[in-house]
Amino acid sequence: MDNCFIDITVEFLAIAFHNILYYGSVYPRNVFDTRRKYSVIVYRCKHPEVNQYIDLCLKSVEECLKSGTLRRLEFAVTDDEYIPIAKFVFDFDKNSTYDENSDAYLVQAEQNLRAFCLNINTLSSKFQNNIENKSFTIFLHTNESTAVSMGINPDLQEFPYVEVEDKTEDCERILPLRRFELRGYSIDTYVKIK
């Protein structure tokens, strides 16, 4: 897989995860720093354990992207019983036709990433609620061989992998966020709200 795509995607997911935590009110707002990325204000959690967990997840995402086996990533905001309230879904797909000269300077890519961050802000009222003790979980949809190879990778051994049964879930609403092209790949983003 294209290294540029992997680097940009991992950086984008880190920003997306922290902003979901902020706008979903998973943690108090005073534990977030503000930064500028994609010409907008974004948030980053200051809590070291949260950052360590997210960084370990992103290492796993990077490994899946390198092997070309990541089909979907779900970032679930959960209630106090770890039942998802909202799932932010990122679907990855390789485009069969890709023009290398298209968006060579990544201007369109940056505009799409900025639009995603702004959409989370505008949709935040739809997935916020008054539930106390929220948490989050990250699900990677990949194949079995990739999961096994990541499980024996010494760089990823401190991160727990748990296989989840494939099941159909009901959701109350699906809110599209953004679909964009990035270096020969498509990323569809949407929110499933219970």
MOBELBEL-V418624 format. One record per pair of residues at least 6 apart in sequence whose C-alpha atoms are under 6 Angstrom apart, sorted by the first residue. I is the first residue (numbers start at 1). J is the second residue. Records with the same first field share a line. If there is no record, write none. Layout:
I = J, J
This chain:
1 = 66
5 = 183
18 = 44
19 = 43
23 = 124
24 = 128
26 = 134
31 = 45, 46
32 = 43, 44, 45, 46
33 = 43, 44
34 = 42, 43
35 = 41, 42
36 = 42
38 = 110, 114
64 = 70
69 = 142
70 = 142
71 = 92, 141, 142
72 = 90, 91, 92, 141
73 = 89, 90, 139, 140
74 = 88, 89, 138, 139
75 = 87, 88, 137, 138
76 = 84, 86, 87, 136, 137
77 = 84, 85, 86, 135, 136
78 = 84, 85, 134, 135, 136
79 = 134
80 = 133, 134
85 = 194
86 = 192, 193
87 = 191, 192
88 = 190, 191
89 = 189, 190
90 = 188, 189
91 = 187, 188
92 = 186, 187
93 = 185, 186
94 = 185
95 = 184, 185
98 = 184
171 = 193, 194
172 = 193, 194
173 = 192, 193
174 = 191, 192
175 = 190, 191
176 = 190
177 = 189, 190
178 = 189
179 = 187, 188
180 = 186, 187
